[in-house]
């Protein structure tokens, strides 16, 4: 599933370093419409992530993901055929209809045990980050030979190539049971009742808004400060992203092993803000610019691993698709905000205005996240109990160490979230047998 995400994002990332330069050649292009074209994909992604996530809870992950990939490929083809900025915006909007990030992340959550969730999400983040690094390197080279239209054709092809990977995913017998909510409103009420989930949703929106708006000015900075034309920008981004990945790994480990999720999250947001602040300096040479960019992408890479893992850990049982749908909607609405608002700011105040706008957004993000509670380390247990006879509320509600539980009638599975201090690994099998006998 990480390969599915990375293949899909590869084409999207390839346009980032060249889009602002090449899209001005389309008929009707201006600073605002170019920003709108870059961010418009995020609008429809943001709108449709939630229904796609809910549909994946209702009808299963794989069919919904495949439908979304086909829609994404169709939008890529329309973008490749566009000759005006309006046509490009329309193609980007149709690309966004393939809103499968929430369903894909939910499937990753389905097939990973909670105690390994951060590593699994980190692996997905690493693959996405790798696709970002490859895209930043390959995108400018491709743009110089096949143009923006050629990149869009390759984007559509990469989405179609991801479909066999979806089909090949094997669902383990202990996979987290879906809740099959028949009404999306019911599922939304459960998800929106969690304040910390809402804080994480706001955070991913701001993170993506900052990233998208930054790429409206970074191509200009790399050319002016480092003398790198758009086709050679990979010489900067490849080592920066490789270093960012290596720097983020110890912090992912500390979050998982030590449980320092909150401290590392707040530290990463501060690092993001310092990176943006560093970009605003009057650079006499390119060295301080590269350092600021490395700090920004190190914090960004770390947040890419922490945020979805945190969401999946505190989501009420059975609502992964809906919860990650809200999360992904906010993620892509952030892209739209960054592109559209960034285009307006760029037209009015130029590059320094973009950086001030981004620094303000990061400050708001830090303030929003301050009240968040540290996520608890938990352990999951899924118990098949066919022919259920026990009243689970009587059995489990007062049992020490049982943090949350849900019985899913359709699958005849009991899903528990446990305190690992009360239930170490060596006792889980005995506990599982006692529950089955009690049923």
C-alpha positions in Angstrom: 0.0 0.0 0.0 3.0 2.3 0.5 3.9 1.6 -3.1 0.4 2.6 -4.2 0.7 5.9 -2.3 4.1 6.6 -3.6 3.2 5.7 -7.3 0.2 8.0 -7.1 2.2 10.8 -5.5 5.1 10.5 -7.8 3.4 12.3 -10.7 1.9 14.9 -8.4 5.3 15.7 -6.9 7.0 15.9 -10.3 5.2 19.0 -11.2 6.1 20.9 -8.0 9.5 22.3 -8.9 8.5 23.2 -12.5 4.8 24.0 -12.4 5.1 27.7 -11.5 7.6 28.3 -14.3 5.9 26.2 -17.1 2.2 27.0 -16.4 2.7 30.7 -17.1 2.9 29.7 -20.8 -0.8 28.6 -20.9 -3.3 31.0 -22.3 -4.9 33.1 -19.6 -2.2 32.4 -17.0 -1.5 34.9 -14.1 0.0 34.6 -10.7 -3.4 33.9 -9.2 -4.6 31.4 -11.8 -1.3 29.5 -11.7 -1.6 29.2 -7.9 -5.2 28.1 -8.4 -4.2 25.5 -10.9 -1.5 24.1 -8.5 -3.9 24.0 -5.6 -7.2 23.1 -7.3 -6.4 19.4 -7.2 -6.5 19.8 -3.4 -10.1 21.2 -3.5 -11.8 18.1 -5.0 -9.4 15.8 -3.0 -10.5 17.6 0.1 -14.2 17.3 -0.7 -14.1 13.7 -1.7 -11.7 12.1 0.8 -14.4 12.0 3.4 -17.1 10.2 1.3 -14.4 7.8 -0.1 -13.2 7.0 3.4 -16.8 6.4 4.6 -17.5 4.3 1.5 -14.4 2.2 2.2 -15.8 1.6 5.8 -19.1 0.6 4.2 -18.2 -1.5 1.1 -14.5 -2.4 1.6 -11.2 -0.7 0.9 -10.0 -2.3 -2.3 -12.9 -1.5 -4.7 -13.0 2.1 -3.6 -9.2 2.6 -4.0 -9.3 1.1 -7.5 -12.2 3.4 -8.6 -10.3 6.4 -7.2 -7.1 5.5 -9.1 -9.1 5.3 -12.4 -10.6 8.7 -11.8 -7.2 10.1 -11.0 -5.8 8.8 -14.2 -8.6 10.3 -16.2 -8.0 13.7 -14.7 -4.3 13.4 -15.5 -5.1 12.7 -19.2 -7.4 15.8 -19.3 -4.6 17.9 -17.7 -2.1 16.6 -20.3 -4.5 17.6 -23.1 -5.2 21.1 -21.8 -4.0 24.2 -23.8 -5.4 26.9 -21.5 -5.0 27.6 -17.8 -8.8 27.0 -17.4 -8.5 23.6 -19.0 -5.6 22.8 -16.7 -7.5 23.8 -13.7 -10.4 21.6 -14.8 -8.1 18.6 -15.3 -6.6 19.1 -11.9 -10.1 19.2 -10.4 -10.9 15.9 -12.0 -7.6 14.5 -10.8 -8.7 15.3 -7.3 -11.9 13.1 -7.7 -9.6 10.1 -7.2 -9.5 10.7 -3.5 -8.1 7.4 -2.1 -5.6 8.5 0.4 -8.0 8.0 3.3 -9.0 4.6 2.2 -5.4 3.6 1.6 -4.2 4.8 5.0 -7.3 3.0 6.5 -6.2 -0.2 4.8 -2.7 0.1 6.2 -4.3 0.6 9.6 -6.5 -2.5 9.0 -3.5 -4.8 8.4 -1.1 -3.5 11.0 -1.2 -4.1 14.7 -1.4 -0.9 16.8 2.0 -1.5 18.5 3.6 -1.5 15.0 1.4 1.3 13.5 4.0 4.1 13.7 6.6 2.0 11.9 4.1 1.0 9.3 3.0 4.7 8.7 6.6 5.7 8.8 7.4 3.1 6.1 4.6 4.6 4.0 5.9 8.0 4.7 9.4 6.9 3.7 8.1 5.6 0.4 6.2 8.8 -0.2 9.2 10.8 0.7 11.3 8.7 -1.6 8.8 9.3 -4.4 9.1 13.0 -3.6 12.9 12.8 -3.8 12.8 10.9 -7.1 10.1 13.3 -8.5 12.1 16.4 -7.6 15.1 14.9 -9.4 13.2 13.4 -12.4 10.5 16.1 -12.8 12.7 18.9 -14.0 14.6 16.5 -16.3 11.4 15.2 -17.9 9.9 18.7 -18.1 12.9 19.7 -20.3 12.1 16.9 -22.7 8.4 16.0 -22.6 7.0 19.2 -21.0 4.3 19.6 -18.4 1.9 17.6 -20.6 4.3 14.6 -20.7 4.5 14.7 -16.9 0.7 14.5 -16.6 0.6 11.5 -19.0 3.2 9.7 -16.8 1.1 10.7 -13.7 -1.9 8.9 -15.1 0.2 5.9 -16.1 1.6 5.6 -12.5 -1.9 5.6 -11.1 -2.9 2.7 -13.4 0.3 0.8 -12.5 -0.8 1.1 -8.8 -4.0 -1.0 -9.4 -2.3 -4.4 -9.5 -0.6 -3.6 -6.1 -4.0 -2.9 -4.6 -5.4 -6.2 -5.9 -2.5 -8.1 -4.6 -2.8 -6.9 -1.0 -3.6 -9.9 1.3 -5.9 -9.2 4.2 -4.8 -11.2 7.4 -7.3 -13.0 9.4 -6.8 -10.7 12.4 -7.4 -7.6 10.3 -9.1 -4.8 12.1 -12.9 -5.2 11.5 -14.7 -2.4 9.8 -17.7 -0.9 11.4 -19.9 -0.8 8.3 -21.7 2.5 9.3 -24.8 2.9 7.2 -25.1 6.6 7.7 -22.1 8.9 7.2 -23.6 11.4 9.7 -23.4 8.8 12.4 -19.8 8.1 11.7 -19.0 11.9 11.5 -20.5 12.5 14.9 -18.2 9.9 16.4 -15.1 11.3 14.7 -15.9 15.0 15.4 -16.5 14.3 19.1 -12.7 13.8 19.5 -11.0 17.2 20.1 -7.4 15.8 19.6 -8.5 14.3 16.2 -9.7 17.8 15.2 -6.3 19.3 16.2 -4.5 16.8 14.1 -6.8 17.5 11.2 -6.1 21.2 11.4 -2.3 20.5 11.6 -2.2 18.5 8.4 -4.1 21.2 6.6 -1.6 23.8 7.7 1.4 21.6 6.8 0.2 21.1 3.3 -0.8 24.7 2.8 2.7 25.8 3.8 4.4 23.2 1.5 2.3 24.1 -1.6 2.7 27.9 -1.2 6.4 27.5 -0.7 6.8 25.9 -4.0 5.4 29.0 -5.7 8.7 30.8 -4.7 11.3 28.1 -4.1 12.1 27.7 -7.9 12.9 31.4 -8.0 15.1 31.2 -4.9 17.1 28.2 -6.1 17.8 30.0 -9.4 18.7 33.3 -7.8 20.7 32.1 -4.9 22.3 28.9 -6.2 22.3 29.5 -9.9 20.3 26.3 -10.5 17.7 26.4 -13.4 14.5 24.5 -12.9 15.9 21.5 -14.8 18.8 21.2 -12.3 16.9 21.8 -9.1 17.3 18.1 -8.2 20.9 18.8 -7.3 19.6 20.7 -4.3 16.5 18.7 -3.3 18.0 15.2 -3.5 20.7 15.6 -0.9 18.5 17.8 1.3 15.7 15.2 1.3 18.1 12.3 1.9 19.5 14.2 4.9 16.0 15.0 6.1 15.0 11.4 6.1 18.1 10.3 8.0 17.7 13.0 10.6 14.0 12.1 11.2 14.6 8.4 11.9 15.9 8.7 15.5 12.9 10.9 16.4 10.4 8.3 15.0 12.2 5.7 17.1 12.0 7.8 20.2 8.3 8.5 19.7 7.5 4.8 19.4 9.8 3.3 22.0 9.8 6.1 24.6 6.3 7.4 23.9 7.5 11.0 23.4 4.9 11.7 20.8 3.7 15.1 22.1 7.2 16.5 22.7 8.5 15.4 19.3 5.4 16.7 17.5 5.7 20.1 19.1 9.4 20.2 18.4 8.9 19.3 14.8 6.4 22.1 14.4 8.9 24.5 15.9 11.5 23.2 13.5 9.2 23.8 10.6 8.7 27.4 11.7 12.4 27.9 12.1 13.0 26.6 8.7 10.5 29.0 7.1 11.9 31.8 9.2 15.4 31.0 7.9 14.2 31.3 4.3 13.2 34.9 5.0 16.7 35.9 5.8 18.7 38.2 3.4 20.9 35.4 2.0 24.3 36.7 1.1 25.2 33.2 -0.1 23.2 30.0 -0.7 24.6 28.2 2.3 22.1 29.5 4.9 19.3 29.0 2.4 20.2 25.3 2.1 20.4 25.0 5.9 17.0 26.5 6.3 15.6 24.3 3.6 17.1 21.2 5.2 15.6 22.1 8.6 12.2 22.6 7.0 12.2 19.3 5.2 13.6 17.4 8.2 10.7 18.6 10.3 8.3 17.9 7.4 9.4 14.3 7.0 9.1 13.6 10.7 5.5 15.0 10.8 4.6 12.9 7.7 5.3 9.8 9.8 3.8 11.0 13.2 0.5 12.6 12.2 -1.3 9.7 10.4 0.0 7.2 13.0 -1.4 9.4 15.8 -4.7 9.7 14.1 -5.1 6.0 13.7 -4.1 5.4 17.4 -6.8 7.7 18.8 -9.6 7.0 16.3 -12.6 5.1 17.9 -12.6 1.5 16.9 -14.3 0.7 13.6 -14.1 4.3 12.2 -10.7 4.3 10.6 -12.0 5.1 7.1 -14.1 8.0 8.2 -11.5 9.4 10.5 -8.8 9.2 8.0 -11.2 10.6 5.4 -11.6 13.7 7.5 -7.8 13.8 8.0 -7.1 13.5 4.3 -9.8 16.0 3.4 -8.1 18.5 5.6 -4.7 17.6 4.0 -5.9 18.3 0.5 -7.9 21.3 1.4 -4.7 22.6 2.8 -3.1 22.1 -0.6 -5.9 24.1 -2.1 -5.5 26.9 0.5 -1.8 27.0 -0.1 -2.1 27.2 -3.8 -5.1 29.7 -4.0 -4.2 31.9 -1.1 -0.5 31.7 -1.9 -1.2 32.9 -5.5 -3.1 35.9 -4.1 -0.3 36.7 -1.6 2.3 36.3 -4.3 0.5 38.6 -6.7 0.1 41.3 -3.9 3.3 41.0 -1.8 5.7 38.8 -3.7 8.0 36.1 -2.3 8.6 37.7 1.1 4.8 37.8 1.5 4.5 34.1 0.9 7.1 33.4 3.6 5.4 35.7 6.1 2.1 34.0 5.3 3.7 30.5 5.9 5.3 31.6 9.2 2.0 32.9 10.4 0.3 29.6 9.6 3.0 27.6 11.5 2.5 29.8 14.5 -1.2 29.2 14.5 -0.5 25.4 14.2 1.7 25.4 17.2 -0.9 27.3 19.3 -3.6 24.8 18.2 -1.5 21.8 19.1 -0.4 22.9 22.6 -3.4 21.4 24.4 -3.1 18.0 22.8 -2.6 15.1 25.1 0.2 12.6 24.6 -1.0 9.5 22.9 -1.0 6.4 25.0 0.9 3.3 24.0 -1.6 0.5 23.5 -1.8 -3.1 22.2 -4.5 -4.5 20.0 -6.1 -7.9 20.2 -8.7 -9.3 17.8 -10.6 -12.4 18.9 -12.9 -14.5 16.7 -15.9 -15.5 18.7 -18.5 -17.2 16.4 -21.9 -17.9 17.9 -21.5 -15.1 20.5 -23.4 -15.6 23.7 -21.6 -13.4 26.1 -22.8 -9.9 27.1 -19.5 -8.1 26.4 -20.4 -5.0 28.2 -20.8 -6.9 31.5 -17.6 -8.8 30.8 -15.3 -6.0 29.6 -16.5 -2.6 30.8 -15.0 -3.2 34.3 -12.0 -5.2 33.3 -8.7 -3.6 34.2 -6.5 -2.7 31.3 -9.3 -2.8 28.6 -9.2 0.7 27.2 -11.7 0.2 24.4 -13.6 -2.7 22.8 -16.0 -3.3 20.0 -17.9 -6.4 18.9 -18.6 -6.6 15.1 -21.6 -8.8 14.4 -20.9 -9.2 10.6 -17.5 -10.7 11.2 -18.1 -12.2 14.7 -14.9 -10.6 15.9 -14.2 -8.9 19.2 -11.7 -6.1 18.8 -9.9 -4.8 22.0 -7.5 -2.0 22.7 -5.4 -2.9 25.7 -3.0 -1.4 28.2 0.4 -3.2 27.4 1.4 -2.8 31.1 -1.6 -4.9 32.1 -1.4 -7.3 29.2 2.2 -8.1 28.2 2.7 -10.2 25.0 3.1 -13.5 26.9 -0.4 -13.2 28.4 -2.3 -12.3 25.3 -2.9 -15.9 24.1 -4.3 -17.0 27.5 -6.5 -13.9 27.6 -7.8 -14.6 24.0 -8.6 -18.2 25.0 -10.5 -17.1 28.1 -12.6 -14.7 26.1 -13.5 -17.4 23.6 -14.4 -19.8 26.3 -16.5 -17.1 28.0 -18.5 -16.4 24.9 
